[in-house]
Structures are given as structure tokens and as C-alpha cells.
Amino acid sequence: MKNLLLIIALSFCSFVNAQIGNKKDWAIIGSIICTRLELTIMNDKSFLSFGPKIPLNENNYVSLRGHFNWWDTPERKFIVIPELDYFYKVADFKEKSMITNLYTGAGITPYAVSPKFGIVFYHFISAESGYNIEYEPYKYFSTSGFRFSLGFNLVF
């Protein structure tokens, strides 16, 4: 079943690429649907984070992601904390470099705001750190404190 789903996904990507035709157009579509899958650690809780990163222009990005947790708190079965992020690409390095770019930004959740700094390795691995400043207490646990995430860009 997994092989069948993989074949269908690859075929779908090929058909979409054939319909678009132009590599530049395909790069724009790919960057719009660029999705990050991350493990995010906020204070003493860990989350599986998932969401798209949408380019505004060459150096500015907006991201909307959800932080999912269903294992850290026994009284709550499933936790989702949405986050809206803004990123600015500070530096862009050559293609052959291990570190491809550096970025800074800020994110806001319903409970905290967090300035961040991140590094992208080989275009698809990202490491991000920041500090959550809580402005409204979350009733299950504190969201203030240091945060770190390690993620993968799934498309590009």
C-alpha cells in the first residue's frame, strides 16, 4: 500500500510538472506549497509542528503552522497551538555551502510571541531557536521560555 501511494504521489507530481511546463513556474508553485515538518521544543514540552511557508518576495516569508501534542499532558488528549510566523532571510550563501541561508523572524500564538533566529542546511534542513514571551497564560502549561526546532522542508 505504501508503494502504491508513493507511485501515485510521484505520478501526480510529474503530471503537474508536465502541465505547467516552465521550470520557473514550477519553482513558484513549489515554493508556495513548501511545507515544513518540525520537532519543536517549547520550555519542557515537545510538539510535532507542520505548516506551509509562503514567500512574499525573495527575502520575506510568512508561515502558518500548527504545533501538535498528544503525549505530554494526561488530562488533555490532543493539543494544537497555531502560530503565525514572519521570516526575513538575512544571508544567502552559495549552492556548495553546507549552510545555505540564515534568517530571523518572529512568531505569534494565542498565548505567546517569540523572536527567532534560524539556519538552513542544504536547502531542506532547518534549525531554529528563539524565546517565547507569554502574554496570556495557557491553562495546561506555561508556554514561556526557550524554544528550539529542527525541521525538514518537504518540497524544496
KEDO-672298 format. One record per residue (C-alpha): residue number from 1; residue in three letters; x, y, z. Coordinates in Angstrom, 1 decimal. Layout:
<dozas>
[NUM, ALA, [X, Y, Z]]
...
</dozas>
This chain:
<dozas>
[1, MET, [0.0, 0.0, 0.0]]
[2, LYS, [2.8, 2.4, 0.8]]
[3, ASN, [4.5, 1.7, -2.6]]
[4, LEU, [1.2, 2.4, -4.3]]
[5, LEU, [0.8, 5.7, -2.5]]
[6, LEU, [4.4, 6.7, -3.4]]
[7, ILE, [3.8, 5.8, -7.1]]
[8, ILE, [0.6, 7.8, -7.1]]
[9, ALA, [2.3, 10.8, -5.5]]
[10, LEU, [5.2, 10.7, -7.9]]
[11, SER, [2.9, 10.4, -10.9]]
[12, PHE, [0.8, 13.3, -9.7]]
[13, CYS, [3.9, 15.5, -9.3]]
[14, SER, [5.1, 14.5, -12.8]]
[15, PHE, [1.6, 15.3, -14.3]]
[16, VAL, [1.5, 18.7, -12.6]]
[17, ASN, [5.0, 19.4, -13.8]]
[18, ALA, [4.1, 18.5, -17.4]]
[19, GLN, [1.0, 20.7, -17.3]]
[20, ILE, [3.0, 23.7, -16.0]]
[21, GLY, [5.9, 23.1, -18.4]]
[22, ASN, [8.1, 26.0, -17.4]]
[23, LYS, [10.6, 25.3, -14.7]]
[24, LYS, [10.3, 28.8, -13.3]]
[25, ASP, [6.6, 28.4, -12.9]]
[26, TRP, [7.1, 25.0, -11.2]]
[27, ALA, [9.6, 26.7, -8.8]]
[28, ILE, [7.0, 29.3, -7.8]]
[29, ILE, [4.3, 26.6, -7.3]]
[30, GLY, [6.7, 24.5, -5.3]]
[31, SER, [7.7, 27.4, -3.1]]
[32, ILE, [4.1, 28.2, -2.3]]
[33, ILE, [3.3, 24.7, -1.3]]
[34, CYS, [6.6, 24.4, 0.6]]
[35, THR, [5.8, 22.6, 3.8]]
[36, ARG, [7.9, 22.2, 6.9]]
[37, LEU, [7.7, 19.3, 9.3]]
[38, GLU, [9.4, 20.1, 12.6]]
[39, LEU, [10.0, 18.8, 16.1]]
[40, THR, [9.6, 21.9, 18.3]]
[41, ILE, [10.6, 22.0, 21.9]]
[42, MET, [8.9, 24.8, 23.9]]
[43, ASN, [10.1, 25.0, 27.5]]
[44, ASP, [9.7, 21.4, 28.7]]
[45, LYS, [7.1, 20.2, 26.2]]
[46, SER, [7.7, 18.8, 22.7]]
[47, PHE, [5.5, 19.3, 19.7]]
[48, LEU, [5.2, 18.0, 16.2]]
[49, SER, [4.9, 21.1, 14.0]]
[50, PHE, [3.6, 21.2, 10.5]]
[51, GLY, [2.7, 24.0, 8.1]]
[52, PRO, [3.4, 25.9, 4.8]]
[53, LYS, [5.9, 28.6, 4.3]]
[54, ILE, [4.7, 31.2, 1.7]]
[55, PRO, [7.1, 33.6, 0.1]]
[56, LEU, [6.1, 37.3, -0.1]]
[57, ASN, [9.2, 38.1, -2.2]]
[58, GLU, [12.8, 36.9, -2.4]]
[59, ASN, [13.7, 37.6, 1.2]]
[60, ASN, [10.4, 37.7, 3.1]]
[61, TYR, [8.3, 34.7, 4.1]]
[62, VAL, [5.1, 34.1, 6.1]]
[63, SER, [4.3, 30.8, 7.7]]
[64, LEU, [1.2, 29.4, 9.3]]
[65, ARG, [1.9, 26.2, 11.3]]
[66, GLY, [0.3, 24.2, 14.0]]
[67, HIS, [2.1, 22.7, 17.0]]
[68, PHE, [0.5, 19.3, 17.8]]
[69, ASN, [1.0, 17.4, 21.0]]
[70, TRP, [-0.9, 14.4, 22.3]]
[71, TRP, [1.5, 12.8, 24.7]]
[72, ASP, [2.7, 15.3, 27.3]]
[73, THR, [-0.4, 16.1, 29.4]]
[74, PRO, [-2.6, 13.3, 30.8]]
[75, GLU, [-5.7, 15.5, 31.3]]
[76, ARG, [-5.8, 16.7, 27.7]]
[77, LYS, [-5.8, 14.2, 24.8]]
[78, PHE, [-4.9, 16.5, 21.9]]
[79, ILE, [-3.3, 19.9, 21.9]]
[80, VAL, [-3.0, 22.2, 18.9]]
[81, ILE, [-1.3, 25.6, 19.2]]
[82, PRO, [-1.5, 27.7, 15.9]]
[83, GLU, [1.4, 30.0, 15.1]]
[84, LEU, [1.7, 32.8, 12.5]]
[85, ASP, [5.4, 33.5, 11.6]]
[86, TYR, [7.2, 36.1, 9.7]]
[87, PHE, [10.7, 35.4, 8.4]]
[88, TYR, [13.4, 37.6, 6.8]]
[89, LYS, [16.3, 36.0, 5.0]]
[90, VAL, [19.4, 37.7, 6.4]]
[91, ALA, [22.1, 36.0, 4.4]]
[92, ASP, [22.1, 33.7, 1.4]]
[93, PHE, [25.2, 31.6, 0.7]]
[94, LYS, [26.5, 29.8, -2.4]]
[95, GLU, [25.0, 26.5, -3.5]]
[96, LYS, [28.0, 24.4, -2.5]]
[97, SER, [28.0, 25.6, 1.1]]
[98, MET, [26.6, 23.4, 3.9]]
[99, ILE, [24.7, 26.4, 5.4]]
[100, THR, [22.5, 27.8, 2.6]]
[101, ASN, [20.9, 30.7, 4.4]]
[102, LEU, [20.3, 32.5, 7.7]]
[103, TYR, [17.0, 34.0, 8.7]]
[104, THR, [15.4, 35.9, 11.6]]
[105, GLY, [11.8, 36.4, 12.4]]
[106, ALA, [9.0, 36.4, 14.9]]
[107, GLY, [6.0, 34.2, 15.6]]
[108, ILE, [2.8, 34.8, 17.4]]
[109, THR, [0.5, 32.3, 19.0]]
[110, PRO, [-2.7, 32.9, 21.0]]
[111, TYR, [-0.5, 32.7, 24.2]]
[112, ALA, [3.0, 34.0, 23.3]]
[113, VAL, [5.1, 36.0, 21.0]]
[114, SER, [8.6, 34.7, 20.1]]
[115, PRO, [11.6, 36.3, 18.3]]
[116, LYS, [13.6, 33.7, 16.4]]
[117, PHE, [16.8, 33.0, 14.6]]
[118, GLY, [17.3, 30.1, 12.1]]
[119, ILE, [19.8, 28.4, 9.9]]
[120, VAL, [19.0, 26.3, 6.8]]
[121, PHE, [21.4, 23.5, 5.9]]
[122, TYR, [21.4, 22.0, 2.3]]
[123, HIS, [18.1, 23.8, 1.4]]
[124, PHE, [15.9, 21.3, 3.3]]
[125, ILE, [17.1, 21.0, 6.9]]
[126, SER, [16.4, 23.9, 9.2]]
[127, ALA, [17.3, 24.6, 12.9]]
[128, GLU, [15.5, 27.5, 14.7]]
[129, SER, [15.8, 28.9, 18.2]]
[130, GLY, [14.0, 31.6, 20.0]]
[131, TYR, [12.3, 32.7, 23.2]]
[132, ASN, [8.6, 32.6, 23.9]]
[133, ILE, [7.3, 35.7, 25.8]]
[134, GLU, [4.0, 34.7, 27.2]]
[135, TYR, [1.3, 37.4, 27.2]]
[136, GLU, [-1.7, 35.2, 28.2]]
[137, PRO, [-1.3, 32.1, 30.3]]
[138, TYR, [-2.2, 28.7, 28.8]]
[139, LYS, [-4.3, 26.8, 31.2]]
[140, TYR, [-2.5, 23.4, 30.8]]
[141, PHE, [1.2, 24.5, 31.0]]
[142, SER, [3.4, 27.5, 30.6]]
[143, THR, [4.4, 28.5, 27.1]]
[144, SER, [7.1, 31.0, 28.1]]
[145, GLY, [10.8, 30.2, 27.8]]
[146, PHE, [13.4, 29.0, 25.4]]
[147, ARG, [12.3, 27.2, 22.2]]
[148, PHE, [14.1, 25.1, 19.6]]
[149, SER, [13.0, 23.4, 16.5]]
[150, LEU, [14.6, 21.1, 14.0]]
[151, GLY, [12.8, 20.7, 10.7]]
[152, PHE, [12.7, 19.5, 7.2]]
[153, ASN, [11.3, 21.3, 4.2]]
[154, LEU, [9.3, 18.6, 2.5]]
[155, VAL, [9.0, 20.0, -1.1]]
[156, PHE, [12.0, 22.3, -1.6]]
</dozas>
